[in-house]
Amino acid sequence: MPNFQLSHDVAVDMGTSNTRIYVKNKGIVINEASVLVLRANTRQSPVVAIGDSCEEFIGRANSEYRIVRPIRSGIIVDYENAQIMLHYFLTKAIGSRFYFKPRVVVTIPGLANAVQRQSVINVLGKIGVRQIHMVEQAYAAANAVSNEVKKAKATFVVDIGAGTTEVALISLEGMVASRSAQLGGDLIDEKIREHLDRHYGMEITDRIAEQIKYDLTDVREEENQDRIVVVRGRDKATSMPFTQDVKTSEICRAIHPVLMDIVGEIRQVLEMTPPELCRDIIKNGIILTGGSAQLPGLDTLIVDELGISVSVGREAEESTILGAGAMADHFEEISGRDQAGRQNG
């Protein structure tokens, strides 16, 4: 006899770069770009593409189309288009009709204020979600990579995404100390673009900046003295395509301030750590998650600066959605409780 599921328990991670959706008993079913392409100067059916189907338009948009990113630093900045995008993704994830309204665990950055948190509740409510449980991104990431979250032992997690870096010390299912800052992969890419513009008069796309970042063998300048990367872009003065040899040490120097700001956020949370939890941190170290956690040599840079061991979590890029998904798998247990010490919707 078939086993019909009357309702869906779902986790949603709205990232600056990608939106991920986890469905109970299925795992991650959506991992697509948080972007829409809209037809300009029209009031009828302006949406041309959503998610990964926007790829062919990125970097090629003209006056007929415009690219919209409704999520910035994990915060909804375009209410109407965020609603359209999330409805599309949820429909794709659980079916064309919500016969029974889903329950959703949704991740939020720690820097989100009450108004921004309420906008997430409003958007999800508008598209048919019946119950919402909010969890901070760092807690969700810790839930995926550590077995100590529900124990008295401390877990120290640094989740470095595209738009934000979330640093959290967690013990007994609660936040002991945390920091949230608009530092992440997008800002690193921006520093790379600015460097090439300033020194070579070269314009490059976001995708090329990201590729340069991950092609580094190490983010520490002293480890990249002699390597050369060939960068292809457009001459800002003539608009003509050209290539330029660039030392990777230059790139490391350009992104170094952002990396040190991330180290600074980690240092501040370490300074807030109660003495009774210091032993756990020294023993277990710092766990890095998020897409930018995989920058070559970033873990070593943090060790050099702070003197504490660092490891990169397994499936680091998907830690936040996997941790939130584990909570969605047990929605009845978390209902009415706030894992991150914040108000639930």
One Martini backbone bead per residue (centre of mass of N, CA, C, O) as a GRO file, in nm:
protein
  345
    1MET     BB    1   0.095   0.036   0.024
    2PRO     BB    2   0.094   0.353  -0.010
    3ASN     BB    3   0.288   0.640   0.114
    4PHE     BB    4   0.133   0.924   0.213
    5GLN     BB    5   0.224   1.261   0.211
    6LEU     BB    6   0.050   1.533   0.350
    7SER     BB    7   0.328   1.675   0.410
    8HIS     BB    8   0.590   1.922   0.407
    9ASP     BB    9   0.929   1.916   0.504
   10VAL     BB   10   1.138   2.211   0.495
   11ALA     BB   11   1.442   2.356   0.370
   12VAL     BB   12   1.579   2.700   0.364
   13ASP     BB   13   1.851   2.858   0.171
   14MET     BB   14   1.914   3.201   0.135
   15GLY     BB   15   2.139   3.301  -0.086
   16THR     BB   16   2.320   3.520  -0.262
   17SER     BB   17   2.390   3.296  -0.479
   18ASN     BB   18   2.218   3.053  -0.345
   19THR     BB   19   1.938   2.829  -0.348
   20ARG     BB   20   1.827   2.595  -0.099
   21ILE     BB   21   1.648   2.271  -0.096
   22TYR     BB   22   1.499   2.066   0.155
   23VAL     BB   23   1.355   1.735   0.166
   24LYS     BB   24   1.203   1.516   0.326
   25ASN     BB   25   1.343   1.206   0.223
   26LYS     BB   26   1.543   1.355  -0.017
   27GLY     BB   27   1.689   1.620   0.024
   28ILE     BB   28   1.857   1.792  -0.203
   29VAL     BB   29   1.664   1.959  -0.478
   30ILE     BB   30   1.783   2.258  -0.453
   31ASN     BB   31   2.053   2.437  -0.653
   32GLU     BB   32   2.027   2.776  -0.718
   33ALA     BB   33   2.028   3.069  -0.841
   34SER     BB   34   1.971   3.400  -0.699
   35VAL     BB   35   1.788   3.466  -0.983
   36LEU     BB   36   1.660   3.704  -1.227
   37VAL     BB   37   1.490   3.756  -1.540
   38LEU     BB   38   1.381   4.061  -1.685
   39ARG     BB   39   1.161   4.237  -1.867
   40ALA     BB   40   1.176   4.532  -1.994
   41ASN     BB   41   0.923   4.750  -2.034
   42THR     BB   42   0.694   4.570  -1.875
   43ARG     BB   43   0.370   4.434  -1.741
   44GLN     BB   44   0.390   4.154  -1.889
   45SER     BB   45   0.551   3.897  -1.807
   46PRO     BB   46   0.865   3.968  -1.700
   47VAL     BB   47   0.951   3.676  -1.666
   48VAL     BB   48   1.213   3.475  -1.807
   49ALA     BB   49   1.404   3.382  -1.556
   50ILE     BB   50   1.515   3.122  -1.315
   51GLY     BB   51   1.804   3.066  -1.197
   52ASP     BB   52   1.990   2.860  -1.396
   53SER     BB   53   1.838   2.979  -1.657
   54CYS     BB   54   2.015   3.260  -1.640
   55GLU     BB   55   2.304   3.207  -1.749
   56GLU     BB   56   2.282   3.320  -2.053
   57PHE     BB   57   2.248   3.632  -1.934
   58ILE     BB   58   2.502   3.657  -1.792
   59GLY     BB   59   2.679   3.931  -1.919
   60ARG     BB   60   2.432   3.981  -2.168
   61ALA     BB   61   2.274   4.206  -2.094
   62ASN     BB   62   2.029   4.441  -2.191
   63SER     BB   63   1.774   4.665  -2.241
   64GLU     BB   64   1.563   4.418  -2.239
   65TYR     BB   65   1.723   4.320  -1.983
   66ARG     BB   66   1.725   4.218  -1.628
   67ILE     BB   67   1.907   4.171  -1.335
   68VAL     BB   68   1.798   3.990  -1.037
   69ARG     BB   69   1.886   4.017  -0.676
   70PRO     BB   70   1.688   3.955  -0.387
   71ILE     BB   71   1.959   3.866  -0.240
   72ARG     BB   72   2.151   4.015   0.038
   73SER     BB   73   2.327   3.886   0.274
   74GLY     BB   74   2.059   3.704   0.334
   75ILE     BB   75   1.870   3.942   0.237
   76ILE     BB   76   1.580   4.092   0.163
   77VAL     BB   77   1.557   4.347  -0.114
   78ASP     BB   78   1.316   4.199  -0.296
   79TYR     BB   79   1.013   4.105  -0.232
   80GLU     BB   80   0.865   4.028  -0.496
   81ASN     BB   81   1.100   3.851  -0.628
   82ALA     BB   82   1.138   3.659  -0.392
   83GLN     BB   83   0.856   3.536  -0.412
   84ILE     BB   84   0.880   3.426  -0.698
   85MET     BB   85   1.133   3.251  -0.657
   86LEU     BB   86   1.035   3.072  -0.415
   87HIS     BB   87   0.787   2.958  -0.551
   88TYR     BB   88   0.937   2.816  -0.777
   89PHE     BB   89   1.120   2.634  -0.601
   90LEU     BB   90   0.896   2.493  -0.434
   91THR     BB   91   0.743   2.377  -0.671
   92LYS     BB   92   0.985   2.210  -0.777
   93ALA     BB   93   1.024   2.045  -0.506
   94ILE     BB   94   0.686   1.960  -0.429
   95GLY     BB   95   0.504   2.086  -0.648
   96SER     BB   96   0.237   2.253  -0.810
   97ARG     BB   97   0.072   2.179  -0.541
   98PHE     BB   98  -0.052   2.285  -0.214
   99TYR     BB   99  -0.247   2.086  -0.046
  100PHE     BB  100  -0.024   2.097   0.186
  101LYS     BB  101   0.119   2.298   0.381
  102PRO     BB  102   0.428   2.375   0.451
  103ARG     BB  103   0.712   2.323   0.649
  104VAL     BB  104   0.972   2.561   0.760
  105VAL     BB  105   1.320   2.583   0.750
  106VAL     BB  106   1.498   2.890   0.798
  107THR     BB  107   1.763   3.079   0.710
  108ILE     BB  108   1.970   3.325   0.889
  109PRO     BB  109   2.136   3.591   0.958
  110GLY     BB  110   2.259   3.749   1.238
  111LEU     BB  111   2.213   4.056   1.115
  112ALA     BB  112   1.922   4.031   1.130
  113ASN     BB  113   1.650   4.203   1.177
  114ALA     BB  114   1.323   4.224   1.256
  115VAL     BB  115   1.229   4.318   0.974
  116GLN     BB  116   1.385   4.103   0.807
  117ARG     BB  117   1.252   3.858   0.941
  118GLN     BB  118   0.961   3.934   0.865
  119SER     BB  119   0.999   3.919   0.556
  120VAL     BB  120   1.036   3.615   0.550
  121ILE     BB  121   0.762   3.541   0.667
  122ASN     BB  122   0.590   3.687   0.452
  123VAL     BB  123   0.688   3.538   0.201
  124LEU     BB  124   0.619   3.248   0.293
  125GLY     BB  125   0.320   3.303   0.349
  126LYS     BB  126   0.238   3.391   0.054
  127ILE     BB  127   0.332   3.086  -0.064
  128GLY     BB  128   0.205   2.867   0.172
  129VAL     BB  129   0.321   2.868   0.451
  130ARG     BB  130   0.232   2.743   0.785
  131GLN     BB  131   0.533   2.694   0.909
  132ILE     BB  132   0.801   2.863   1.098
  133HIS     BB  133   1.162   2.810   1.127
  134MET     BB  134   1.426   2.978   1.267
  135VAL     BB  135   1.781   2.983   1.166
  136GLU     BB  136   2.095   3.022   1.204
  137GLN     BB  137   2.351   2.957   0.998
  138ALA     BB  138   2.565   2.864   1.203
  139TYR     BB  139   2.391   2.653   1.343
  140ALA     BB  140   2.329   2.480   1.098
  141ALA     BB  141   2.621   2.413   1.030
  142ALA     BB  142   2.688   2.279   1.303
  143ASN     BB  143   2.468   2.053   1.277
  144ALA     BB  144   2.634   1.914   1.033
  145VAL     BB  145   2.957   1.901   1.161
  146SER     BB  146   2.853   1.837   1.464
  147ASN     BB  147   2.813   1.634   1.771
  148GLU     BB  148   2.810   1.885   2.007
  149VAL     BB  149   2.554   2.072   2.008
  150LYS     BB  150   2.381   1.898   2.244
  151LYS     BB  151   2.615   1.966   2.424
  152ALA     BB  152   2.840   2.110   2.652
  153LYS     BB  153   3.012   2.133   2.432
  154ALA     BB  154   3.204   2.313   2.210
  155THR     BB  155   3.123   2.497   1.905
  156PHE     BB  156   3.325   2.628   1.632
  157VAL     BB  157   3.190   2.842   1.376
  158VAL     BB  158   3.267   2.925   1.021
  159ASP     BB  159   3.056   3.093   0.790
  160ILE     BB  160   3.146   3.132   0.440
  161GLY     BB  161   2.995   3.315   0.217
  162ALA     BB  162   2.907   3.537  -0.021
  163GLY     BB  163   2.787   3.773   0.193
  164THR     BB  164   2.866   3.615   0.468
  165THR     BB  165   2.993   3.600   0.807
  166GLU     BB  166   2.963   3.331   1.046
  167VAL     BB  167   3.011   3.344   1.399
  168ALA     BB  168   3.012   3.056   1.637
  169LEU     BB  169   2.923   2.969   1.971
  170ILE     BB  170   2.829   2.637   2.079
  171SER     BB  171   2.597   2.527   2.349
  172LEU     BB  172   2.335   2.356   2.431
  173GLU     BB  173   2.169   2.468   2.169
  174GLY     BB  174   2.333   2.747   2.194
  175MET     BB  175   2.427   3.073   2.189
  176VAL     BB  176   2.709   3.224   2.327
  177ALA     BB  177   2.853   3.343   2.059
  178SER     BB  178   2.846   3.614   1.803
  179ARG     BB  179   2.899   3.690   1.447
  180SER     BB  180   2.807   3.933   1.180
  181ALA     BB  181   2.919   3.981   0.834
  182GLN     BB  182   2.992   4.158   0.526
  183LEU     BB  183   3.163   3.878   0.447
  184GLY     BB  184   3.293   3.736   0.132
  185GLY     BB  185   3.307   3.622  -0.183
  186ASP     BB  186   3.205   3.885  -0.319
  187LEU     BB  187   3.421   4.075  -0.196
  188ILE     BB  188   3.663   3.931  -0.312
  189ASP     BB  189   3.585   3.969  -0.608
  190GLU     BB  190   3.583   4.279  -0.596
  191LYS     BB  191   3.888   4.312  -0.532
  192ILE     BB  192   3.984   4.188  -0.796
  193ARG     BB  193   3.849   4.386  -0.990
  194GLU     BB  194   3.977   4.645  -0.875
  195HIS     BB  195   4.271   4.572  -0.932
  196LEU     BB  196   4.249   4.539  -1.244
  197ASP     BB  197   4.144   4.822  -1.294
  198ARG     BB  198   4.370   4.995  -1.156
  199HIS     BB  199   4.636   4.845  -1.300
  200TYR     BB  200   4.495   4.760  -1.613
  201GLY     BB  201   4.213   4.846  -1.721
  202MET     BB  202   4.026   4.593  -1.635
  203GLU     BB  203   3.745   4.398  -1.729
  204ILE     BB  204   3.546   4.166  -1.538
  205THR     BB  205   3.378   3.905  -1.444
  206ASP     BB  206   3.251   3.733  -1.187
  207ARG     BB  207   3.345   3.453  -1.286
  208ILE     BB  208   3.647   3.521  -1.320
  209ALA     BB  209   3.701   3.608  -1.031
  210GLU     BB  210   3.631   3.334  -0.906
  211GLN     BB  211   3.840   3.168  -1.060
  212ILE     BB  212   4.090   3.311  -0.954
  213LYS     BB  213   4.046   3.245  -0.655
  214TYR     BB  214   4.049   2.917  -0.698
  215ASP     BB  215   4.343   2.916  -0.848
  216LEU     BB  216   4.475   2.940  -0.602
  217THR     BB  217   4.715   2.783  -0.392
  218ASP     BB  218   4.717   3.048  -0.202
  219VAL     BB  219   4.626   3.325   0.012
  220ARG     BB  220   4.924   3.368   0.058
  221GLU     BB  221   5.154   3.577  -0.065
  222GLU     BB  222   5.429   3.417   0.000
  223GLU     BB  223   5.313   3.157  -0.182
  224ASN     BB  224   5.289   3.363  -0.472
  225GLN     BB  225   5.540   3.499  -0.624
  226ASP     BB  226   5.573   3.324  -0.927
  227ARG     BB  227   5.293   3.316  -1.017
  228ILE     BB  228   5.086   3.293  -1.314
  229VAL     BB  229   4.797   3.458  -1.451
  230VAL     BB  230   4.564   3.445  -1.713
  231VAL     BB  231   4.375   3.728  -1.809
  232ARG     BB  232   4.042   3.780  -1.931
  233GLY     BB  233   3.925   4.085  -2.093
  234ARG     BB  234   3.850   4.438  -2.082
  235ASP     BB  235   3.913   4.735  -2.207
  236LYS     BB  236   3.813   5.027  -2.066
  237ALA     BB  237   3.893   5.233  -2.300
  238THR     BB  238   3.821   5.039  -2.578
  239SER     BB  239   3.650   4.758  -2.538
  240MET     BB  240   3.870   4.551  -2.575
  241PRO     BB  241   4.002   4.256  -2.591
  242PHE     BB  242   4.225   4.108  -2.335
  243THR     BB  243   4.541   4.010  -2.200
  244GLN     BB  244   4.686   3.926  -1.864
  245ASP     BB  245   4.957   3.914  -1.664
  246VAL     BB  246   4.932   3.780  -1.325
  247LYS     BB  247   5.017   3.785  -1.009
  248THR     BB  248   4.914   3.605  -0.737
  249SER     BB  249   5.026   3.799  -0.520
  250GLU     BB  250   4.839   4.032  -0.596
  251ILE     BB  251   4.574   3.897  -0.524
  252CYS     BB  252   4.641   3.844  -0.228
  253ARG     BB  253   4.677   4.144  -0.157
  254ALA     BB  254   4.384   4.235  -0.233
  255ILE     BB  255   4.232   4.016  -0.026
  256HIS     BB  256   4.357   4.042   0.260
  257PRO     BB  257   4.165   4.237   0.416
  258VAL     BB  258   3.924   4.044   0.421
  259LEU     BB  259   4.058   3.809   0.570
  260MET     BB  260   4.129   3.981   0.825
  261ASP     BB  261   3.837   4.045   0.896
  262ILE     BB  262   3.759   3.755   0.952
  263VAL     BB  263   3.963   3.711   1.175
  264GLY     BB  264   3.846   3.937   1.355
  265GLU     BB  265   3.573   3.799   1.408
  266ILE     BB  266   3.690   3.551   1.544
  267ARG     BB  267   3.841   3.695   1.772
  268GLN     BB  268   3.592   3.822   1.911
  269VAL     BB  269   3.462   3.551   1.992
  270LEU     BB  270   3.697   3.441   2.154
  271GLU     BB  271   3.686   3.682   2.365
  272MET     BB  272   3.379   3.577   2.456
  273THR     BB  273   3.479   3.325   2.586
  274PRO     BB  274   3.434   3.118   2.820
  275PRO     BB  275   3.658   2.952   3.013
  276GLU     BB  276   3.500   2.665   3.015
  277LEU     BB  277   3.532   2.652   2.674
  278CYS     BB  278   3.833   2.665   2.582
  279ARG     BB  279   3.914   2.368   2.583
  280ASP     BB  280   3.733   2.281   2.344
  281ILE     BB  281   3.862   2.463   2.130
  282ILE     BB  282   4.149   2.359   2.152
  283LYS     BB  283   4.069   2.062   2.086
  284ASN     BB  284   3.860   2.109   1.824
  285GLY     BB  285   3.844   2.380   1.709
  286ILE     BB  286   3.785   2.515   1.390
  287ILE     BB  287   3.501   2.538   1.173
  288LEU     BB  288   3.466   2.538   0.827
  289THR     BB  289   3.222   2.695   0.618
  290GLY     BB  290   3.137   2.724   0.308
  291GLY     BB  291   3.253   2.817   0.004
  292SER     BB  292   3.503   3.004   0.116
  293ALA     BB  293   3.643   2.781   0.296
  294GLN     BB  294   3.801   2.664   0.020
  295LEU     BB  295   4.027   2.841   0.030
  296PRO     BB  296   4.348   2.831  -0.029
  297GLY     BB  297   4.494   2.856   0.297
  298LEU     BB  298   4.291   2.971   0.509
  299ASP     BB  299   4.337   2.782   0.747
  300THR     BB  300   4.637   2.857   0.786
  301LEU     BB  301   4.600   3.158   0.836
  302ILE     BB  302   4.435   3.125   1.098
  303VAL     BB  303   4.647   2.972   1.254
  304ASP     BB  304   4.870   3.189   1.238
  305GLU     BB  305   4.692   3.416   1.387
  306LEU     BB  306   4.554   3.223   1.643
  307GLY     BB  307   4.660   2.923   1.729
  308ILE     BB  308   4.425   2.742   1.600
  309SER     BB  309   4.272   2.488   1.495
  310VAL     BB  310   4.172   2.389   1.152
  311SER     BB  311   3.871   2.293   0.975
  312VAL     BB  312   3.701   2.148   0.703
  313GLY     BB  313   3.403   2.074   0.627
  314ARG     BB  314   3.202   1.862   0.516
  315GLU     BB  315   3.031   1.987   0.279
  316ALA     BB  316   3.063   2.303   0.318
  317GLU     BB  317   2.863   2.438   0.108
  318GLU     BB  318   2.607   2.251   0.251
  319SER     BB  319   2.579   2.279   0.564
  320THR     BB  320   2.333   2.462   0.614
  321ILE     BB  321   2.115   2.285   0.471
  322LEU     BB  322   2.176   2.020   0.622
  323GLY     BB  323   2.114   2.128   0.906
  324ALA     BB  324   1.825   2.223   0.843
  325GLY     BB  325   1.729   1.945   0.740
  326ALA     BB  326   1.763   1.793   1.009
  327MET     BB  327   1.536   1.965   1.139
  328ALA     BB  328   1.306   1.893   0.939
  329ASP     BB  329   1.310   1.585   1.013
  330HIS     BB  330   1.233   1.719   1.327
  331PHE     BB  331   0.993   1.928   1.364
  332GLU     BB  332   0.846   1.849   1.629
  333GLU     BB  333   1.098   1.908   1.816
  334ILE     BB  334   1.132   2.231   1.726
  335SER     BB  335   0.865   2.324   1.787
  336GLY     BB  336   0.878   2.634   1.965
  337ARG     BB  337   1.183   2.645   1.920
  338ASP     BB  338   1.500   2.826   1.962
  339GLN     BB  339   1.818   2.755   1.860
  340ALA     BB  340   1.935   3.080   1.836
  341GLY     BB  341   1.791   3.289   2.031
  342ARG     BB  342   1.532   3.356   1.861
  343GLN     BB  343   1.267   3.460   1.700
  344ASN     BB  344   0.980   3.319   1.604
  345GLY     BB  345   0.717   3.273   1.350
   0.00000   0.00000   0.00000
